[in-house]
Amino acid sequence: MSILTKLLGTLLTSVSLFFAVFYILWFFGYLPIDPELAVKLPVLAIVLAACFIAAWLGYVMATAPIRRGHREREESL
């Protein structure tokens, strides 16, 4: 393994542990930030991600070329 991979893994572990402690303190109101935001912001991020995925799937479906076999079946109906 390269040094860069180990460094990146250590950094990722440290940042995630720091964020977990920060989020727990924020969620229970031990930090001077509104604890309601600890719930509202992740829910907002999840909803926006779901909307983005739905919009992307809709775009792909709307702009996908029609297959030749499907055209022949639609014309015969």
Buried (B, 14 or more C-beta within 10 A) or exposed (E): EEEEEEEEEEEEEEEEEEEEEEEEBBBEEEBEEEBEEBEEEEEEEEEEEEEEEEEEEEEEEEEEEEEEEEEEEEEEE
